[in-house]
Amino acid sequence: MPTTPRSSVTPALYMATDIHAGERIWATAHPHDPLMEKAGATAAEWAGTVADDSGEPVLILAGPGNNGGDALVAARHLAAQGFRVVVASRADPTRLPQDAARARDAWLQQGGTVLPHFPSSQRYSLLIDGLFGIGLTRDVAGEDARWIAQANALACPKLALDVPSGLDSDSGRIRGCALRADHTLTFLGLKPGLLTAEGPDYAGTLHLDMLGVDPATMPGTPGIALAQLDERHHLPARARNSHKGQFGHVGIVGGSSGMVGACLIAGRAALCQGAGSVTLGVLDDRIAVDYGEPRLMFASPEHLAAAVQLNVLAIGPGLGRGARAHILLEAALPAPCPLVLDADALNLLADDPELAKQAARRTHPTLLTPHPGEAARLLGVSGMEVQANRIEAARTLSRTYHAEIALKGAGTVIAHPDGRYAINTTGGPWLAQAGSGDRLTGMVAALLGQGLAAGDALEAAVWLHGCDMETATPSTAR
């Protein structure tokens, strides 16, 4: 499996199995230095910084696994620092994992108590969530769900340990219900589920602590968090003695009647992102100039789809799904240059298995930028299934089409044909409006035309798009 470089710029993403493997590696090499003690002590330090100044007790909810053990260690450290601490747990002491059982015994030996019920009548300066961590494999229901609902109803700040209880750390989907944290302190590495789907809304502000573990000793992983741009995402500085022919001729086909704006938005974005020249093939024959951006050129969509003298071709924004659109997409698929497929081009692929096969057989770079609904149609599943595991959906599309994929949404997932993937950390709900995807299409086409490799261009465009940096280029967004 391909692995990603580990650096402060591109932090690795770890599935639950990766974290468990890293914990085993540490335990074997350091049998007398348990990670639970480190995690609990770190949690206590963070608790002191995020608790409000009311002077009320800290409420700690401890679950039946090692996440609960981390919380019990934190309770012991907070009490030693002079905090008033209330611990509640429904866990059976006789069934706790070994380290968690030791943490509970140490808390009791220090004079602490464990309540078997949720103490809802008290005010608190902070709630620490140690109910369920990355090991949760079932939906939360019954009394556990009631505890989470009561925790969510409290007015105090909430600090989740590793992941908010009920959030799937691999996918970001909610397992029945989940705690809404103000802060999440995650250990040993970032988890994909904290960055995509429901994760960003439930995790709050993320804090990562490696607990003294060298990242180089962690298992290899194909995923990264796209936290900022690396050198590979940057274009070289332009020489003063430059001309437009050096920076790519981008063609964009789309803009059927009533949807011309989509094609114009994509074209304007390509110019803003530095493309040397942009030609639009607009299906609505009444449009021959963009008075808001007169630098855009126009040609017949049939001529443009043939990709004559183009460095990159994009097709889909406002394309429609009629017979003419189908013919244009079929003509565009053999283009001897990078091809960006978006919007109705994706719907046409989903409608016609033969077109889909042609797209998968392309030898030049192919990039698909679906939203969850389009991804669902391409995969022949429901939108809910796509959202339940966005990473796997994106990687499946990448394998199927031998293409670079940007599955848009909260925590856009960029999947590469070699198995690597990235989750973007920029963007937000302000992008949830018509035209955002069209703009991304133009941005990635411009970066391709200027010479970035296909996967790097897609990552850079997604990151810049999320920053809302309309006139930025990778060479300036450092």
C-alpha positions as CSV (number, residue, x, y, z in Angstrom):
1,M,0.0,0.0,0.0
2,P,1.4,3.4,-0.9
3,T,2.4,5.5,2.1
4,T,2.5,9.3,2.5
5,P,5.4,11.3,3.7
6,R,5.1,12.5,7.2
7,S,5.6,16.2,7.8
8,S,4.1,19.1,9.6
9,V,2.7,20.2,6.3
10,T,0.9,17.0,5.4
11,P,-0.1,15.2,8.6
12,A,-1.0,11.5,8.1
13,L,-4.5,10.2,8.6
14,Y,-4.9,7.0,10.6
15,M,-7.8,4.5,10.5
16,A,-8.6,2.8,13.9
17,T,-6.7,-0.3,12.9
18,D,-3.6,1.9,12.3
19,I,-3.9,3.5,15.7
20,H,-4.3,0.1,17.4
21,A,-1.2,-1.1,15.6
22,G,0.8,1.9,16.7
23,E,-0.3,1.4,20.3
24,R,0.9,-2.2,20.1
25,I,4.2,-1.1,18.7
26,W,4.7,1.3,21.6
27,A,3.6,-1.2,24.2
28,T,6.1,-3.7,23.0
29,A,9.0,-1.2,22.9
30,H,8.0,0.6,26.1
31,P,6.2,-1.9,28.4
32,H,6.7,0.3,31.5
33,D,5.5,3.6,29.9
34,P,1.8,3.1,29.2
35,L,0.2,5.5,26.7
36,M,-2.9,5.7,28.8
37,E,-1.0,7.6,31.5
38,K,0.3,10.0,29.0
39,A,-3.1,10.5,27.4
40,G,-4.8,11.2,30.7
41,A,-2.1,13.6,31.9
42,T,-2.3,15.5,28.6
43,A,-6.1,15.6,28.8
44,A,-5.9,17.1,32.3
45,E,-3.6,19.8,31.0
46,W,-6.0,20.7,28.2
47,A,-8.9,20.6,30.6
48,G,-7.4,23.4,32.5
49,T,-7.2,25.6,29.4
50,V,-10.7,25.0,28.1
51,A,-12.8,24.9,31.3
52,D,-14.8,28.0,32.0
53,D,-13.9,30.1,35.1
54,S,-17.1,29.4,37.0
55,G,-15.3,27.4,39.6
56,E,-17.8,24.5,39.2
57,P,-16.6,20.9,39.2
58,V,-15.4,19.1,36.1
59,L,-17.7,16.2,35.0
60,I,-15.9,13.2,33.5
61,L,-17.9,10.5,31.7
62,A,-15.9,7.3,31.5
63,G,-16.8,4.4,29.2
64,P,-16.1,0.7,29.2
65,G,-12.9,0.8,27.1
66,N,-9.5,2.4,27.0
67,N,-11.1,5.8,26.2
68,G,-12.7,5.6,29.6
69,G,-9.3,4.7,31.1
70,D,-7.8,7.9,29.6
71,A,-10.7,9.8,31.2
72,L,-10.1,8.2,34.6
73,V,-6.4,9.1,34.5
74,A,-7.4,12.6,33.6
75,A,-9.7,12.7,36.7
76,R,-6.8,11.7,39.0
77,H,-4.5,14.4,37.6
78,L,-7.2,17.1,37.8
79,A,-8.0,16.2,41.4
80,A,-4.3,16.4,42.2
81,Q,-4.2,19.8,40.7
82,G,-7.0,21.0,43.0
83,F,-10.0,20.7,40.7
84,R,-13.3,19.3,42.0
85,V,-14.0,16.3,39.9
86,V,-17.2,14.2,39.4
87,V,-16.8,10.9,37.6
88,A,-19.7,9.0,36.2
89,S,-19.5,5.6,34.5
90,R,-21.9,2.7,33.6
91,A,-19.0,0.4,32.9
92,D,-18.8,-3.0,34.6
93,P,-15.5,-2.8,36.6
94,T,-15.0,-6.6,36.1
95,R,-15.0,-6.3,32.3
96,L,-12.7,-3.3,31.9
97,P,-9.5,-3.7,29.8
98,Q,-6.4,-4.2,31.9
99,D,-5.0,-0.6,31.7
100,A,-8.5,0.9,32.2
101,A,-9.0,-1.2,35.3
102,R,-5.7,0.0,36.7
103,A,-6.8,3.6,36.0
104,R,-10.1,3.0,37.8
105,D,-8.3,1.5,40.8
106,A,-5.8,4.4,41.0
107,W,-8.7,6.9,40.9
108,L,-10.5,5.1,43.8
109,Q,-7.3,4.7,45.8
110,Q,-6.8,8.4,45.5
111,G,-10.2,8.9,47.2
112,G,-12.3,9.4,44.1
113,T,-15.7,7.9,43.6
114,V,-17.6,6.7,40.5
115,L,-21.3,7.5,40.1
116,P,-23.3,4.9,38.2
117,H,-25.8,7.5,36.9
118,F,-25.6,10.8,35.0
119,P,-25.5,13.6,37.6
120,S,-27.7,16.1,35.8
121,S,-28.6,18.4,38.6
122,Q,-25.1,20.0,39.0
123,R,-23.5,22.8,37.1
124,Y,-20.0,22.1,35.6
125,S,-17.1,24.1,34.4
126,L,-16.2,21.4,31.8
127,L,-17.4,18.0,30.6
128,I,-14.8,15.5,29.5
129,D,-16.1,12.9,27.2
130,G,-14.4,9.5,27.6
131,L,-17.4,7.3,26.8
132,F,-16.5,5.8,23.4
133,G,-13.4,6.2,21.4
134,I,-12.1,4.8,18.1
135,G,-13.1,1.3,19.1
136,L,-16.9,1.9,18.7
137,T,-18.3,-0.7,16.3
138,R,-22.1,-0.4,17.0
139,D,-24.7,2.3,17.0
140,V,-25.2,4.1,20.4
141,A,-28.6,3.4,21.8
142,G,-30.6,3.0,25.0
143,E,-29.1,4.4,28.2
144,D,-25.8,5.3,26.5
145,A,-27.7,7.5,24.0
146,R,-29.6,9.2,26.9
147,W,-26.2,10.0,28.6
148,I,-25.0,11.6,25.4
149,A,-28.2,13.6,25.0
150,Q,-27.9,14.8,28.6
151,A,-24.2,15.7,28.0
152,N,-25.2,17.7,24.9
153,A,-27.8,19.6,26.9
154,L,-25.2,20.9,29.4
155,A,-24.2,24.5,29.0
156,C,-20.5,24.0,29.9
157,P,-17.6,23.5,27.4
158,K,-17.1,19.9,26.3
159,L,-13.8,18.2,25.6
160,A,-13.9,14.9,23.8
161,L,-10.9,12.5,24.1
162,D,-9.7,11.1,20.8
163,V,-13.1,11.4,19.1
164,P,-16.5,12.6,20.2
165,S,-18.5,9.6,21.5
166,G,-20.7,8.2,18.7
167,L,-18.6,9.6,15.8
168,D,-17.1,6.9,13.6
169,S,-13.4,7.8,13.5
170,D,-12.8,6.2,10.1
171,S,-15.7,7.7,8.2
172,G,-17.1,10.7,10.1
173,R,-20.7,9.2,10.2
174,I,-22.8,9.2,13.3
175,R,-23.3,5.9,15.0
176,G,-26.8,6.5,16.3
177,C,-26.1,9.7,18.1
178,A,-22.9,11.6,19.1
179,L,-21.6,14.1,21.5
180,R,-21.1,17.6,20.1
181,A,-17.7,18.7,21.4
182,D,-16.3,22.2,21.6
183,H,-12.8,20.7,21.6
184,T,-11.5,17.3,20.6
185,L,-8.1,16.2,21.9
186,T,-7.0,13.3,19.6
187,F,-4.0,11.1,20.3
188,L,-1.2,9.6,18.1
189,G,-2.6,10.9,14.8
190,L,-5.5,12.6,13.0
191,K,-8.5,10.4,12.3
192,P,-10.2,10.8,8.9
193,G,-13.7,10.9,10.6
194,L,-12.7,14.1,12.4
195,L,-12.2,15.9,9.1
196,T,-15.1,14.8,6.8
197,A,-18.8,14.2,6.8
198,E,-20.3,14.9,10.3
199,G,-16.9,15.1,11.9
200,P,-16.1,18.8,11.6
201,D,-19.5,19.7,13.1
202,Y,-19.2,17.4,16.1
203,A,-15.4,17.6,16.8
204,G,-15.2,21.3,17.3
205,T,-11.6,22.6,17.5
206,L,-9.1,19.8,17.0
207,H,-5.9,19.4,19.1
208,L,-3.4,16.6,18.2
209,D,-0.9,15.2,20.7
210,M,1.5,12.4,19.7
211,L,2.1,11.5,23.4
212,G,5.8,11.5,22.8
213,V,5.5,8.8,20.0
214,D,7.8,9.4,17.0
215,P,5.5,9.6,14.0
216,A,8.1,7.6,12.0
217,T,7.3,4.5,14.2
218,M,3.6,4.7,13.3
219,P,2.3,2.4,10.6
220,G,2.4,3.6,7.0
221,T,-0.9,5.1,5.7
222,P,-2.1,6.3,2.3
223,G,-4.1,9.2,3.7
224,I,-3.1,12.8,4.5
225,A,-4.8,15.8,5.9
226,L,-4.5,18.6,3.3
227,A,-3.7,21.3,5.9
228,Q,-1.7,23.5,3.6
229,L,0.1,23.3,0.2
230,D,3.4,21.5,-0.2
231,E,6.1,22.4,-2.7
232,R,4.6,19.9,-5.2
233,H,1.5,22.1,-5.3
234,H,3.3,25.3,-6.3
235,L,3.9,26.6,-9.7
236,P,7.3,28.0,-10.5
237,A,7.8,31.8,-10.5
238,R,7.0,33.4,-13.8
239,A,9.9,34.9,-15.7
240,R,9.5,38.5,-16.7
241,N,10.0,37.4,-20.3
242,S,6.8,35.4,-20.4
243,H,3.8,35.2,-22.8
244,K,0.3,33.7,-22.5
245,G,1.2,30.7,-24.6
246,Q,3.3,29.4,-21.8
247,F,0.5,29.1,-19.3
248,G,-2.0,26.9,-21.0
249,H,-5.0,27.2,-23.3
250,V,-8.0,25.9,-21.4
251,G,-11.2,24.8,-23.1
252,I,-14.5,24.5,-21.2
253,V,-17.6,23.0,-22.8
254,G,-21.1,23.5,-21.2
255,G,-23.6,26.3,-20.8
256,S,-26.8,25.0,-22.3
257,S,-29.9,27.2,-22.4
258,G,-30.7,28.5,-18.9
259,M,-27.3,27.3,-17.5
260,V,-24.8,29.5,-19.3
261,G,-23.7,31.0,-16.0
262,A,-22.1,27.8,-15.0
263,C,-19.8,27.8,-18.0
264,L,-19.0,31.5,-17.5
265,I,-18.1,31.0,-13.8
266,A,-15.7,28.2,-14.7
267,G,-14.1,30.3,-17.4
268,R,-13.7,33.3,-15.2
269,A,-12.2,31.1,-12.5
270,A,-9.7,29.6,-14.9
271,L,-8.5,33.1,-15.9
272,C,-8.3,34.2,-12.2
273,Q,-6.2,31.1,-11.5
274,G,-3.6,32.1,-14.1
275,A,-4.6,30.3,-17.3
276,G,-2.9,31.9,-20.3
277,S,-6.1,31.8,-22.3
278,V,-9.6,30.3,-22.0
279,T,-12.1,29.4,-24.7
280,L,-15.7,28.5,-23.9
281,G,-17.8,26.2,-26.0
282,V,-21.3,27.3,-25.0
283,L,-24.2,25.3,-26.1
284,D,-26.5,28.3,-26.0
285,D,-25.7,29.8,-29.4
286,R,-27.0,33.2,-28.4
287,I,-23.9,33.8,-26.2
288,A,-20.8,35.1,-28.0
289,V,-19.2,37.4,-25.4
290,D,-19.0,37.7,-21.6
291,Y,-19.3,41.4,-21.0
292,G,-18.2,40.9,-17.4
293,E,-15.0,39.1,-18.5
294,P,-14.3,40.0,-22.1
295,R,-11.0,38.2,-22.1
296,L,-12.9,34.9,-22.5
297,M,-13.0,33.6,-26.0
298,F,-15.8,31.6,-27.6
299,A,-15.9,28.8,-30.1
300,S,-18.4,26.2,-31.2
301,P,-18.7,23.4,-28.6
302,E,-18.2,20.8,-31.3
303,H,-14.9,22.4,-32.3
304,L,-13.8,22.8,-28.7
305,A,-14.7,19.2,-27.7
306,A,-12.2,17.9,-30.3
307,A,-9.5,19.5,-28.1
308,V,-7.6,21.0,-31.1
309,Q,-4.7,23.1,-29.7
310,L,-5.9,22.8,-26.1
311,N,-3.7,22.0,-23.1
312,V,-6.6,20.9,-21.0
313,L,-10.3,20.4,-21.6
314,A,-13.1,20.6,-19.1
315,I,-16.7,19.6,-19.9
316,G,-19.8,19.6,-17.8
317,P,-20.7,23.0,-16.2
318,G,-24.3,23.7,-17.4
319,L,-23.9,21.0,-20.1
320,G,-27.3,19.5,-19.7
321,R,-28.2,15.9,-20.5
322,G,-29.7,16.1,-24.0
323,A,-28.6,14.4,-27.2
324,R,-26.2,17.2,-28.1
325,A,-24.6,17.1,-24.7
326,H,-24.1,13.3,-25.1
327,I,-22.5,13.7,-28.5
328,L,-20.1,16.4,-27.1
329,L,-19.0,14.2,-24.2
330,E,-18.4,11.3,-26.5
331,A,-16.3,13.5,-28.7
332,A,-14.4,14.9,-25.7
333,L,-13.4,11.5,-24.1
334,P,-10.6,10.8,-26.6
335,A,-9.0,14.3,-26.0
336,P,-5.2,14.0,-26.1
337,C,-4.8,16.2,-23.0
338,P,-6.0,16.2,-19.4
339,L,-9.8,16.1,-19.1
340,V,-11.9,17.5,-16.3
341,L,-15.4,16.0,-16.0
342,D,-17.9,17.7,-13.8
343,A,-21.7,18.2,-13.3
344,D,-23.8,16.9,-16.2
345,A,-20.8,15.2,-17.8
346,L,-20.8,12.9,-14.7
347,N,-24.5,12.4,-15.0
348,L,-24.1,11.4,-18.6
349,L,-21.4,8.8,-17.6
350,A,-23.8,7.4,-15.0
351,D,-26.6,7.1,-17.6
352,D,-24.5,5.4,-20.3
353,P,-22.2,2.4,-19.4
354,E,-20.5,2.6,-22.7
355,L,-19.4,6.3,-22.1
356,A,-18.2,5.2,-18.6
357,K,-16.1,2.5,-20.2
358,Q,-14.6,5.0,-22.6
359,A,-13.7,7.3,-19.8
360,A,-12.1,4.5,-17.8
361,R,-9.9,3.6,-20.9
362,R,-8.4,7.1,-21.3
363,T,-4.6,7.2,-21.3
364,H,-4.3,10.9,-20.6
365,P,-5.1,12.2,-17.1
366,T,-8.8,12.2,-16.2
367,L,-10.2,14.2,-13.3
368,L,-13.8,13.8,-11.8
369,T,-15.2,16.3,-9.4
370,P,-18.6,14.9,-8.2
371,H,-20.8,16.0,-5.3
372,P,-22.3,13.2,-3.3
373,G,-25.4,12.9,-5.5
374,E,-23.3,12.6,-8.6
375,A,-20.9,10.1,-6.9
376,A,-23.9,8.0,-5.9
377,R,-25.2,7.9,-9.5
378,L,-21.8,6.9,-10.8
379,L,-21.5,4.1,-8.2
380,G,-25.1,3.0,-8.5
381,V,-25.8,3.5,-4.8
382,S,-27.7,6.0,-2.7
383,G,-26.4,9.3,-1.6
384,M,-26.6,8.1,2.0
385,E,-24.3,5.2,1.2
386,V,-21.7,7.6,-0.2
387,Q,-21.9,9.9,2.8
388,A,-21.6,6.9,5.2
389,N,-18.1,6.3,3.9
390,R,-16.9,9.1,1.7
391,I,-13.3,7.9,1.6
392,E,-14.2,4.5,0.3
393,A,-16.6,6.0,-2.2
394,A,-13.9,8.4,-3.6
395,R,-11.3,5.6,-3.8
396,T,-13.7,3.3,-5.5
397,L,-14.4,5.9,-8.1
398,S,-10.7,6.5,-8.6
399,R,-10.1,2.8,-9.1
400,T,-13.1,2.4,-11.5
401,Y,-12.2,5.3,-13.7
402,H,-8.4,5.3,-13.2
403,A,-8.9,9.0,-12.4
404,E,-8.2,11.7,-9.9
405,I,-11.4,12.2,-7.8
406,A,-12.5,15.1,-5.7
407,L,-15.6,14.0,-3.8
408,K,-16.9,17.4,-2.7
409,G,-18.6,18.2,0.6
410,A,-17.6,18.8,4.2
411,G,-14.0,17.6,4.1
412,T,-13.6,17.1,0.4
413,V,-11.9,13.8,-0.3
414,I,-9.3,13.7,-3.1
415,A,-8.5,10.1,-4.2
416,H,-5.7,9.1,-6.5
417,P,-5.5,6.1,-8.7
418,D,-2.5,4.7,-6.8
419,G,-4.6,4.4,-3.6
420,R,-3.5,7.6,-1.9
421,Y,-6.1,10.0,-0.6
422,A,-6.3,13.4,1.1
423,I,-9.0,15.2,3.0
424,N,-9.1,18.9,2.6
425,T,-9.2,21.1,5.7
426,T,-10.2,24.4,4.1
427,G,-13.7,25.5,3.1
428,G,-17.0,25.7,4.9
429,P,-20.7,26.1,4.5
430,W,-20.3,29.3,2.6
431,L,-19.4,27.1,-0.4
432,A,-22.8,25.5,-0.4
433,Q,-24.3,27.6,-3.2
434,A,-24.8,27.4,-6.9
435,G,-21.6,28.0,-8.9
436,S,-19.0,26.8,-6.3
437,G,-18.4,23.5,-8.2
438,D,-18.1,25.4,-11.5
439,R,-15.5,27.6,-10.1
440,L,-13.5,24.6,-8.8
441,T,-13.6,23.1,-12.3
442,G,-12.1,26.3,-13.8
443,M,-9.4,26.5,-11.1
444,V,-8.2,22.9,-11.5
445,A,-8.2,23.2,-15.3
446,A,-6.1,26.4,-15.1
447,L,-3.5,24.6,-12.8
448,L,-3.4,21.7,-15.2
449,G,-2.8,24.0,-18.1
450,Q,0.1,25.6,-16.3
451,G,1.8,22.3,-15.9
452,L,0.9,20.9,-12.5
453,A,0.6,17.1,-12.3
454,A,-3.0,16.0,-12.3
455,G,-3.2,14.9,-8.6
456,D,-1.3,17.9,-7.4
457,A,-3.4,20.3,-9.4
458,L,-6.6,18.8,-8.0
459,E,-5.4,19.0,-4.4
460,A,-4.1,22.5,-4.9
461,A,-7.4,23.7,-6.5
462,V,-9.5,22.2,-3.8
463,W,-7.4,23.7,-1.1
464,L,-7.4,27.2,-2.7
465,H,-11.1,27.0,-3.5
466,G,-11.8,26.3,0.2
467,C,-9.7,29.3,1.2
468,D,-11.9,31.4,-1.1
469,M,-8.7,32.8,-2.6
470,E,-10.2,33.8,-5.9
471,T,-7.1,35.4,-7.3
472,A,-4.5,33.3,-5.5
473,T,-2.1,30.9,-7.3
474,P,-0.1,28.1,-5.7
475,S,3.0,30.3,-6.1
476,T,1.6,33.0,-3.9
477,A,-0.5,31.0,-1.4
478,R,2.5,30.0,0.8
